[in-house]
């Protein structure tokens, strides 16, 4: 992550600093420095990078499995950027980072409700034109000011905001943190019906 300066691992028996033995990890956050510098990282995956083993037997309508998608990632991305430097050389530094990530996965065997938004109907009817998927994402903003208080001591002020976005609107024309298409609707979790 572009927000971390170092991550030292200690692998040993029960040490005095911890109550249990085993690997211990210490995350040291970035705090800027005397040189203005930045860093960026990104990765992605999409539907073209997953296998497709759907056969006519698996796509057979009820009483068959009636699957339309294979499980797996439909779209995933993670992008980080950071920037830091001096405010007062050798005394005061700034650091900021931004991270945006999202993952959408297919939920096989779950389809939409053809009677959604029809107040005259209280029953569920299968809508084969709308498949379900999970959609989870985050936008993370971090700001940090660090001061050298004494020769041995530093003081940091940290601010962090995490904006979470799970699922999608039920209606195509409704705005939301994720937009949906007419052939899919997203829930925040695989065990949740999109409605």
C-alpha positions in Angstrom: 0.0 0.0 0.0 1.2 3.5 -0.8 0.2 4.7 2.7 2.8 2.5 4.5 6.5 3.2 4.9 7.5 -0.3 6.2 6.0 -3.5 7.5 8.5 -5.4 9.6 7.7 -9.0 10.5 9.1 -10.7 13.6 8.8 -14.5 13.7 9.7 -15.9 17.1 8.3 -17.5 20.2 6.4 -15.6 22.9 8.2 -12.3 23.2 7.6 -9.8 26.0 5.9 -7.3 23.7 3.0 -9.7 22.8 0.7 -12.0 24.7 1.0 -14.9 22.3 3.8 -16.4 20.2 4.1 -16.5 16.4 4.5 -13.9 13.7 4.1 -10.3 14.7 3.7 -7.5 12.2 4.2 -3.8 12.8 2.9 -1.3 10.2 4.8 2.0 10.1 2.7 4.7 8.3 4.3 7.2 5.9 4.9 10.6 7.3 6.3 12.7 4.4 10.0 13.8 4.4 12.4 16.5 3.3 11.9 15.6 -0.4 8.6 16.1 -2.2 7.6 12.7 -3.7 4.6 10.6 -4.7 3.8 7.1 -5.5 1.0 5.3 -7.4 -0.2 1.7 -7.7 -3.1 0.2 -9.6 -4.4 -3.3 -10.5 -7.5 -4.6 -12.2 -9.3 -7.7 -13.4 -12.4 -8.1 -15.5 -14.8 -10.6 -17.1 -12.4 -11.4 -19.9 -9.8 -12.8 -17.5 -12.0 -15.5 -16.0 -12.9 -18.9 -17.4 -16.2 -19.9 -18.8 -17.3 -23.5 -18.6 -21.1 -23.0 -19.0 -22.6 -25.9 -21.0 -26.1 -26.2 -22.4 -26.8 -28.6 -19.5 -25.9 -26.0 -16.9 -27.9 -23.3 -18.7 -31.0 -25.5 -19.0 -34.2 -23.9 -17.6 -36.0 -25.2 -14.5 -35.8 -28.0 -13.4 -32.2 -27.7 -14.6 -29.6 -25.5 -12.9 -30.6 -22.5 -15.1 -27.2 -20.8 -14.7 -26.3 -17.8 -16.9 -22.9 -16.8 -15.5 -19.9 -18.6 -14.0 -18.9 -17.6 -10.5 -16.0 -15.2 -10.2 -14.9 -11.7 -10.7 -16.8 -9.6 -13.3 -14.9 -6.4 -12.5 -12.3 -5.5 -9.9 -9.9 -2.6 -9.5 -7.7 -1.0 -6.8 -6.0 2.3 -7.3 -3.8 4.2 -4.8 -1.9 7.5 -5.0 0.1 9.3 -2.4 2.0 12.5 -2.1 4.2 14.0 0.7 6.9 16.4 1.5 8.2 19.1 3.8 6.3 22.0 5.2 9.4 23.1 7.3 12.6 21.2 6.4 13.7 18.8 9.2 10.8 19.8 11.4 7.3 19.5 9.9 6.1 17.2 7.0 2.8 16.5 5.2 1.5 13.3 3.7 -1.8 12.4 1.9 -3.1 9.4 0.1 -6.2 8.4 -1.8 -7.4 4.8 -2.5 -10.4 3.7 -4.6 -11.3 0.0 -4.9 -14.3 -2.0 -6.1 -15.1 -5.6 -6.7 -18.2 -7.1 -8.6 -18.7 -10.8 -8.6 -21.4 -13.0 -10.2 -23.9 -14.7 -7.9 -24.9 -17.8 -9.8 -28.5 -19.0 -9.7 -30.0 -15.8 -8.3 -32.2 -13.7 -10.6 -34.4 -10.6 -10.3 -38.0 -10.4 -9.2 -40.3 -9.6 -12.2 -42.9 -8.2 -9.7 -40.6 -5.7 -8.0 -42.2 -2.3 -7.7 -45.6 -3.7 -8.7 -47.8 -2.9 -5.7 -50.6 -5.1 -7.0 -48.4 -8.2 -6.7 -47.1 -9.7 -3.5 -45.5 -12.9 -4.9 -42.1 -13.5 -6.4 -41.8 -14.3 -10.1 -38.5 -15.1 -11.7 -37.1 -12.5 -14.1 -34.5 -14.2 -16.2 -33.4 -11.0 -17.8 -31.9 -9.7 -14.6 -29.0 -11.5 -12.8 -27.6 -10.8 -9.4 -24.1 -9.9 -8.4 -22.3 -8.6 -5.4 -20.7 -5.2 -5.5 -18.5 -3.7 -2.8 -16.3 -0.7 -2.9 -14.4 1.8 -0.8 -13.0 5.3 -1.3 -10.3 6.1 1.4 -8.8 9.5 2.0 -5.9 9.9 4.4 -4.1 13.1 5.6 -1.2 13.3 8.0 1.0 16.1 9.5 4.1 15.0 11.4 6.4 17.2 13.5 9.8 16.5 15.0 9.0 17.5 18.6 12.4 16.7 20.1 15.5 14.9 18.9 13.9 11.5 19.7 10.2 12.1 19.5 7.8 12.8 16.7 4.1 13.9 16.9 1.6 13.0 14.2 -1.9 14.2 13.5 -3.9 11.8 11.3 -7.2 12.1 9.5 -8.9 9.3 7.6 -12.2 9.0 5.9 -13.6 5.8 4.4 -16.6 6.0 2.2 -18.3 2.6 1.7 -20.5 1.6 -1.2 -22.2 -1.8 -1.3 -24.8 -2.9 -3.7 -26.6 -0.9 -6.4 -29.9 0.9 -6.8 -32.9 -1.4 -7.6 -34.1 0.9 -10.4 -31.8 1.5 -13.4 -32.6 5.2 -13.5 -31.8 5.8 -9.8 -28.5 7.4 -9.0 -26.3 5.7 -6.5 -22.6 5.2 -5.6 -22.7 2.3 -8.1 -24.8 2.5 -11.2 -26.4 -0.6 -12.7 -27.4 -1.9 -16.1 -30.8 -3.2 -17.1 -29.6 -6.8 -17.1 -28.1 -7.0 -13.5 -28.7 -5.7 -10.0 -26.2 -5.9 -7.2 -26.5 -6.7 -3.5 -23.9 -5.9 -1.0 -23.4 -9.6 -0.1 -24.0 -12.9 -1.8 -26.5 -14.1 0.9 -28.7 -11.0 0.3 -31.5 -10.8 -2.2 -31.1 -7.8 -4.5 -34.6 -6.6 -3.6 
